[in-house]
Amino acid sequence: MKAQLIGQLWRKLEPGIVILLLLIFPADVDLAPPIRSAVNVFAYIIIYPLILGCWKRFIYVCTKDWTLLLLLIIALASTSWSVAPEVSNLKLRALIRTMMIGAYLVARYTPVELTQLLSKVFILSGFLSYAAILLIPSYGLKASNVEGDLGWAGIYVFKNGLGSIMTLAATLALLNFLSGNKKRFLSLIGFALAVILIIFSKSSTSVVSLVSAIALVPLFKIVRQHYKQRVVLGIAALIVAIGIGILSVSNLNVIFSDILGKESNLTGRQPLWEAIISVAEERPWLGYGFGGAFWNSAFGVEAARRNPLGWPPVDADLTNFHSHNGYIELFTQLGWLGCSIFIINSIFILYRVISLIMTTKKMENFWMLQILTIIFIFNYSEVPTLLAANQLTWVLYVSISLSSAVQKTRIKRERYLNGTLNLTV
C-alpha cells in the first residue's frame, strides 16, 4: 500500500521535477558557484530514478539511432588521444548525463506531451528573466559586446543564452497560435513577450534564427495541401528561398553592418576561426580530445597567438574559452572523424523529420525542424552546443534524433501490419 502511494506521489511530482531540471541545469543559467555545484549534484542523482520508471523503454530508445551512438563512442574514445585527458573525462561524464536526459524525455513522454512540458519551461524562463531584468537589473542586465553596452540576459550568463531559449519559445508559441489552439490568445502574448526579450537581448544570431524558423512556417501550410497544390507551392517556396539566399550572399556587408550591427567578419571572429583551424589542421583526423582539451593545452595558446587581432590574449586563462563556432569546436575535439559522423547523423535526422512532417502533418514534428534550424544557425557564430554537456539545445537535439527514429519505426511497423491484415482479408 505504501509502495503504491509512493508511486502515485512520484508520478505527480515527476513532471515538476523534470521542468525544474530542464530550467536550471543548463550551464548558461547564471547561478552562484555553490548553487551550480548543488544543481549538478541534483542532476546526477535525479536522472537515475527518473529513468528507473521507464528503463525498458529507455534502453529501447537509446538504440534507435546508431550514428548518434557512434558519435558518443568516438567522444568516449577520444580520451585515449586527448591532450588533456583529465578535462575530457570530466566533460564526458556531464555529456553522458546530458544525453541521458534527452533519451529519457523520449522514453517517458510523447512528442505532444514533450512540447507541453517545454512550454512550461519556457514560460518559467521568460517570467524569471523579466523579473531579473526589472527587479534585479545588476543581475538581469549584462554586457552585450566588447564595448560594454548592456543588453538583456535575464537569468542567463550571456545574452545568447536568453536569446536561444526565447527563440525556441517564440517558435513554439507561434505554432500553437497558428494551429488553432484553444489558448490562441495566450500563445500570441507568449510569442510577443519572447520576441521582446530577443530584441532587447541584442543577440543578432537569435534574430536571424527566429526569422529563419518563422520563414519555414509556410512550408508547414504547404504539406497540408493536396498533392498538386503541394508541388506548385513547394517549387514556389524553393524559388523564393534561393532568391533570398542569393540576395543575402550578395549583400553580406549590408546585412552585417547596417541590419545586424556587426562587422562583415562577424565581430572579429573570422580571424580567430582561421587561427584555430590552422592549428587544428595539425591533427585533422581525430582532433585534440573531447571537452575543450584543445583550450586546456599549448595548442589553444598557439591558436590565440596566431590571431592577428590579439584576441583572446595569449596570457589569458583559456580553460573555459571556445571557438565561438560549434562546427570548428567539434573539429578541434574530434577532427574529421567526429565531424563526418555528425554530418551523417544530421542528414539522417533531417530526412526522418521531413518525412514525418509529410506523413503525419503534425505541429510537434514541424517544430523539430525549426529547432534543428535554430541549432544549426546558432552554432555558426555563437556558443558551441554540438555534442555539448549541460546544454538544453543538445538535450533537444538528442531528443529529436531519437524521437524521429522511434516514430519512423512505429510508422513502418503499422504499415507492415496493415499490409499483412489486408492480405489476410
Secondary structure, DSSP 8 states (H G I E B T S, - for coil): -HHHHHHHHHHHHHHHHHHHHHHH-STTB---HHHHHHHHHHHHHHHHHHHHTTHHHHHHHHTS-HHHHHHHHHHHHGGGT-SSHHHHHHHHHHHHHHHHHHHHHHHHS-HHHHHHHHHHHHHHHHHHHHHHHHH-HHHHEEE-STT--EEE-TTBSSHHHHHHHHHHHHHHHHHHHHTT-TTHHHHHHHHHHHHHHHHHHT-HHHHHHHHHHHHTHHHHHHHTS-HHHHHHHHHHHHHHHHHHHHHHHHTHHIIIIIIS---TTTTTHHHHHHHHHHHHTTSTTT-S-TTTGGGGSHHHHHHHHH-TT--S-TTS--TT---S-HHHHHHHHHHHHHHHHHHHHHHHHHHHHHHHHHHH--HHHHHHHHHHHHHHHHHHHSS--TT-TT-HHHHHHHHHHHHHHHHHHHHHHHHHHHHHHHHH-
